[in-house]
Amino acid sequence: MAFYSSLKKAHCSFFIVMCVGLFACNSENKASLSANSIVYCSEGAPEIFNPQLITSGVTVDATSKQLYNQLITFNADNSISPSLAKSWHVTRDNKKITFYIRKNVNFHQTNFFTPTRALNADDVLFSFNRILDKKHLFHQVSGGKYPFFQSVGFSELIQSIERINDYTVRFTLNRADSSFLANLATDFSVILSKEYAEQLVKQNQMEHIDIHPIGTGPFKLKEYRTGSFIRYNPHEQYWDEKTTLKQLVYDITPSNTGRLTKLLTGECDISSYPIAHEKIKKNPKLALDNVTAFNIGYLGFNTTKYPFDNKLVRKAVSHAINRQAILDTVYFGKAEAATTILPPSSWAYNKDIPSINYSIKMAKNILEEAGFTDGLTIDLWAMPVQRSYNPDAVTMAKLIQADLKLIGITVNIVSYNWHEFLRRVTLGEHQSVLLGWTADHPDPDNFFTPLLSCGAAETGNNGNFWCNNQFDFLIQSALATTEINKRKALYMQALHILAEELPLLPIAHSKRFQARSIKIKGQLLNSFGSIDFKGVSKN
Amino acid sequence: MLLFTLRRFNLFLFTMVLLTILSFSLSFLFPGEQITNISGKINASPESIELIALHYGKHESILSQYWIYLNHLFKGDWGLSMTSQLPILDEIYNHLPATIELTISALFIAMIVGIPIGFIAAINHRKKSDDLILSFAMIGYSIPIFWLGLLAILIFSIQLGWLPSAGQISLLYEIKQITGIQFIDILLSDSPYKWQAFQDASSHILLPSCVVALAPATIFIRLARTSMLNVLETHYIKAAMAKGLTFRQIIYRHAIRNAMVNVIRDVGLQFANLVTLAMVTEVIFSWPGIGRWLIESIYQRDYTAIQGGLLALSCFIFLVHIFTDFVYATLNPLAREKNRGSR
């Protein structure tokens, strides 16, 4: 008897000691590891590790500023400043731009690649020729689509890229383009390593260039587990100010509430696109940041497909949607109503462009005029991820569904995972889609050319497949001149065409939010383009 | 024992044939091209589609197509996942160990908690504590698991901050995947933070496995109680009592052992239930297991993954079932050879 009970007691106390040990040590030891590491809860998985090939914000946030550098970059005040090019020179006719490349810039050293030389003109040529030259060895690797560059007409614009010497490269343009430098400073114009590419050709693993990336950025890729997490380590030989972080982990958490929970329990240090703003503000350990983002959330119509190939149907639907209700419900009143695709902070914004008013009666009349008297069924594709321009597309779709029911249109809501969604939208499988655009640079052209030009229609990246020659001519003329007033006038005309043709219905310009633990210091969010961990630290 | 093994093997074979027929016919029943559904190659050019069709014997009779499909399965070619374009078998290898870890720890918790409590209830038959335990078991069994999971996160992770809410381990620990079973991988790794990682992984598994364990634990309580009551009614217990053994001796030496045998038999049956619960729990706790992966695949209409996942998961359940049958047979001679004992 006594034996049994003493055994029992021994068991019990052992168990308690184990439990106490488990939790007591836990917080203390973890602190030592997490002191200089950041876990970032991101909203989606990147499609690929090379921003040249995509325009999705999730991928850009994960790769551009972390793994790579551009020749030039934007300052905090939106002016262009040196990056891998330490200086540049533009001829008076704006057609020849010469870049002087920084010396002693090292590429990442990883367990699959060891660079033997620093960055030089060959790498710059390689990076751009891959995009421009259809016969280039690497052009077709990973699909051969470069949506951003195709949409801004890069290959028609650039006549040649020359290597003057090891550290000098000259771009010659076919015509002057006032947004050229801005385009080179975007997140997409990254510089890859030619030496790494040559090694991959020898190993016959060319597709690895976009999956196991090598760049010059402040972080290098350690490990990526598909759809689960990305682990970055610091680049020890980074040319600019080095990061103080030991590790940067992207914890891929597509669920809104999942990210909030992880933030509250301290499992992540920073959360992208947080919900429950009030709760975060009340928590003394957390802080909520926001920036006014250059963006537009819209309802895009597939203008090549029934029934939205009919302008009248587009118009009827636009009149029937109660956008104020969407602003109140989906954006919690924290966004501006959009009248055009340009946000009011852009210099080309014009408040005289007429906005579509909410009127069920008008919508019904127009729909009748179009010949749809006995109703209509449409598909509405709602994005599965939260973007600043659309924090909750599914709810928005449900509101639109209810609105359109009033004019006799039945709406089926369709959604896929982000990667699949974009792939199918690019193929034009949808009838209408809730999408948006975040500007990559402050030039207003970034709202027109990548979204609505004929070049963009070709790639299908904008989801509306709309190509209007007059509109295209206007936005191209606007690029050919550097005079702001001339450009303003041209953009005004272009906006009038948009208001008339309605390839998309602008809904809102929103702020971008981010929640973080108060231990995190430094600027992560930018008003355009991707997040940047370079100056972020933890204490 | 040989006969017993052969019988089980036979059953396994037939079930596998039925399962593969099901998964094979699914590729026809899902929308889209059968050849795409079965191979998972979504972006293939017309020429390579033709090549794949040849590979799968598309131009032959349905029976030989099925035979070729079986060959592919045995060779380990389960097709590609339509969303990630990774081989299904790799995906299963990446996800199944996490599920095994979760279910086994949950089963362990359910058994060490449920069975003793059930015995206590039986020993105190028709007393207050018996009623109390039974009503607790009833409540525990009726609680929906998704609600319990969320409640557990709300209380233990958010309010109290004791346990983490998601994942298998803090992502800051870099553990190389060797066996796939996290705890073994941690012990094998050469990370300087090995023990911290072990503690961290333990604290991660505690909450989800307790949530999964609740319903099976209540079933074990009732099973153990009934089984113990039956044993206490038997003649050998009465004989032992007549011999003058103390109550404690009777329970420890005779009753528990014999009652356990019957409980073990039902562990296998409970396992299928456990895996279903684990699938839901995996979604709530972002546990990187095969259940979450399968549910994701259903959302993404990833047909190849659904077929492969179903096959792998049912195989796993079936193997565990057979394993517990063997354990039961080893413990209980009556089960393996019918001619023993009285009829």
Interface residues (C-beta under 8 A of the other chain):
Chain A: M1 Y4 G21 L22 F23 C25 N26 N29 K30 L33 S34 S37 V39 K222 E223 T226 G227 S228 F229 R231 Q247 V249 D251 T253 G258 T261 K262 L264 T265 G266 E267 Y416 N417 H419 E420
Chain B: T83 S84 L86 I153 S157 I158 G161 W162 P164 S165 A166 G167 S170 L171 L172 Y173 E174 Y193 W195 Q196 Q199 D200 S202 S203 R248 Y252 S286 P288 E296 Y299 Q300 R301
